[in-house]
Amino acid sequence: MIVIKNINDLKTVYSEDKIQVTIGNFDGVHLGHKEFLSRISLDCKQQKCKFVVITFVPHPVQILKAQSSFLINTFLERRELLAQCGVDYLLEVDFTRDFSTLLPEEFLSKFVFSFPSIDKVYLGHDFVFGANKSGNYKLAKNLCEKENIKLILQDEFLLNNNSVSSSVVRTAILNGEIEKVSTYLGRAYFLSGRVIKGQGRGKQIGFPTANIEFGKELIVPARGVYITRTTIHDMTYNSVTNIGINPTFNMGIEINIETHLLDFNRDIYGEEMRVSFLKKIRDEKKFTSVNELIAQIDNDVLAAKLFFKSE
């Protein structure tokens, strides 16, 4: 997949006669996204077209509502996930307040209709665009017909009669419903980041942890203890991860993500790692003593080992 930051660059890199285009944020690249994108990718292969996705950086909500702790994935992770769906070109449009004032007609004219030989445009069932979200399928259909371009609307994706969307996934993450999140995503939910130094208390009580430095734009699961798998340099290790504020030690209000890798004793400070969440064990709890905390961690580790043994 080729990532393009400027629309004029996109016009110069593709040489095929036809392209197919879709537009969206695709945060999380959940099952609904995957079904939609795979459908377009297959059609592109059959029609000998190139598949172009137009998306936005930052996410519009980050600019229009200044919202943090919102994204399911970083933009680099989104690239990785979209590439797995067969996308040939990813145009990342710089989303600004000025950009948000574009009328839907202006957006389509500049970012879609300016390409020669577009075969089809695909839109999600609930996609809106342009200033004040005034552009919708009906408007896009009328404009596409004038340009003699086929417009295809995606049906709503349902899983067990329930709608799957990025908003639904975010709610499940916030609730700590990790198994539900994995079902919606069609993969394990993960957080990535660099290992940073913590307080060292885990090591002092016999359970050394790797503290991950995560982007503040990312949504984080509910506070508690989770069974996880951790990947470092293409090597994957079974692990237990705590998300919370370390109430036993009165650490304040800042959320920490600390992972104890099972049967692992290497120094990994400064390295990048990815923590994939598999199951929640329990909520975060303040213990009356360090010994009580150690006993609980022993139980958490045992629960994780039994989980991995049963797989």
Residue pairs with C-beta under 8 A, 6 or more apart in sequence:
1 79
1 82
1 83
1 87
1 88
1 89
1 90
2 13
2 88
2 89
2 90
3 79
3 90
3 92
4 10
4 13
4 89
4 90
4 91
4 92
5 91
5 92
5 94
7 91
7 93
7 110
7 111
7 114
10 52
10 89
10 91
10 115
11 114
11 115
13 89
14 50
14 52
14 88
14 89
16 48
16 49
16 50
17 117
18 47
18 48
18 49
18 50
18 117
18 118
18 119
19 49
19 50
19 51
19 52
19 89
19 115
19 117
19 118
19 119
20 40
20 43
20 44
20 47
20 49
20 50
20 51
20 52
20 118
20 119
20 120
20 121
20 122
21 52
21 53
21 54
21 112
21 115
21 118
21 120
21 121
21 122
22 36
22 37
22 40
22 52
22 53
22 54
22 121
22 122
22 123
22 124
23 53
23 54
23 55
23 111
23 112
23 121
23 123
23 127
23 129
24 33
24 53
24 54
24 55
24 124
24 127
25 55
25 56
25 59
25 60
25 166
26 33
26 37
26 53
26 55
26 78
26 81
26 82
27 59
27 71
27 72
27 73
27 78
27 166
28 72
28 73
28 166
28 169
28 185
29 37
29 73
29 78
29 81
29 82
29 84
29 85
29 185
30 164
30 165
30 166
30 169
30 184
30 185
30 186
31 157
31 159
31 164
31 183
31 184
31 185
31 186
32 157
32 164
32 165
33 85
34 85
34 186
35 157
36 122
36 124
36 154
36 157
37 53
37 82
37 85
37 86
37 87
38 85
38 86
39 154
40 51
40 86
40 122
41 51
41 85
41 86
41 87
42 86
43 49
43 120
44 50
44 51
44 86
44 88
45 86
47 119
49 119
49 120
50 88
50 89
51 86
51 87
51 88
51 89
52 87
52 88
52 89
52 90
52 91
52 115
53 82
53 87
53 89
53 90
53 91
54 91
54 93
54 111
54 112
55 78
55 90
55 91
55 92
55 93
56 92
56 93
56 95
57 75
57 92
57 93
57 94
57 95
58 75
58 95
58 217
59 70
59 71
59 95
60 95
60 100
61 67
61 70
62 68
62 70
62 71
62 217
63 95
63 96
63 97
63 100
64 97
64 100
68 216
68 217
69 216
69 217
69 218
69 219
69 220
70 170
70 217
70 218
70 219
71 215
71 217
71 218
71 219
72 166
72 169
72 170
72 173
72 189
72 218
72 219
73 81
73 218
74 192
74 215
74 217
74 218
75 92
77 192
79 90
82 90
83 90
91 111
93 99
93 111
100 131
101 131
102 110
102 130
102 131
103 130
103 131
103 134
103 135
104 129
104 130
104 131
104 134
104 135
104 139
104 140
105 130
105 135
105 139
105 143
106 130
107 129
107 130
107 135
108 135
108 140
108 143
112 118
112 121
113 143
113 147
113 149
118 147
118 149
119 149
119 150
120 149
120 150
120 151
120 152
121 140
121 144
121 149
121 150
121 151
121 152
122 151
122 152
122 153
122 154
123 137
123 140
123 151
123 152
123 153
123 154
124 154
125 153
125 154
125 155
125 156
126 156
126 165
127 136
127 137
128 134
128 135
128 136
129 135
129 140
137 151
137 153
140 151
141 151
144 150
144 151
145 151
156 163
157 163
157 164
158 164
159 183
159 184
162 168
164 184
168 184
169 181
169 184
169 185
170 219
172 178
172 180
172 181
172 184
173 181
173 189
173 219
173 220
173 221
173 222
174 219
174 221
174 222
175 222
176 221
176 222
176 223
176 224
176 226
176 280
176 283
177 280
178 189
178 221
178 226
178 277
178 278
178 279
178 280
179 278
179 279
179 280
181 189
181 277
182 188
182 189
182 277
182 278
188 229
188 276
188 277
188 278
189 221
189 276
189 277
190 274
190 275
190 276
190 277
191 212
191 214
191 218
191 220
191 257
191 274
191 275
191 277
192 212
192 214
192 272
192 273
192 274
192 275
193 212
193 213
193 214
193 215
193 257
193 272
193 273
194 212
194 213
194 270
194 271
194 272
194 273
195 210
195 211
195 212
195 213
195 268
195 269
195 270
195 271
195 272
195 273
196 211
196 212
196 213
196 269
197 211
197 269
198 209
198 211
198 256
198 258
199 246
199 249
199 251
201 246
201 249
202 208
202 209
202 258
202 260
203 209
205 290
205 293
205 294
205 297
206 294
207 260
207 294
207 297
207 301
208 260
208 265
209 242
209 258
209 259
209 260
210 230
210 258
210 259
210 260
210 261
210 268
210 273
211 256
211 257
211 258
211 259
212 257
212 258
212 259
212 273
212 275
214 220
214 257
220 243
220 255
220 257
221 243
221 277
221 280
222 243
222 280
222 283
223 243
223 244
223 245
223 255
223 283
223 284
224 242
224 243
224 244
224 280
224 281
224 282
224 283
224 284
225 240
225 241
225 242
225 243
225 280
225 281
225 282
225 284
225 300
226 240
226 241
226 242
226 243
226 277
226 278
226 279
226 280
226 281
227 239
227 240
227 277
227 278
227 279
227 280
227 281
227 303
227 304
227 307
227 308
228 239
228 240
228 241
228 259
228 275
228 276
228 277
228 278
229 236
229 237
229 238
229 239
229 275
229 276
229 278
230 236
230 237
230 239
230 241
230 259
230 261
230 273
230 274
230 275
230 276
231 237
231 273
231 274
231 276
232 268
232 271
232 272
232 273
232 274
233 271
237 261
237 262
237 263
237 264
238 261
238 262
238 263
238 304
238 305
238 308
239 259
239 260
239 261
239 262
239 275
239 304
240 259
240 260
240 262
240 281
240 297
240 300
240 301
240 304
241 257
241 258
241 259
241 260
241 275
241 277
242 256
242 257
242 258
242 259
242 260
242 284
243 255
243 256
243 257
243 284
244 255
244 256
244 284
245 251
245 252
245 253
245 254
245 255
245 256
245 284
246 256
247 284
247 285
247 286
248 286
248 287
248 290
248 293
257 275
259 273
259 275
260 297
260 301
262 301
262 304
262 305
278 307
279 307
281 300
281 303
281 304
282 300
285 296
287 293
287 296
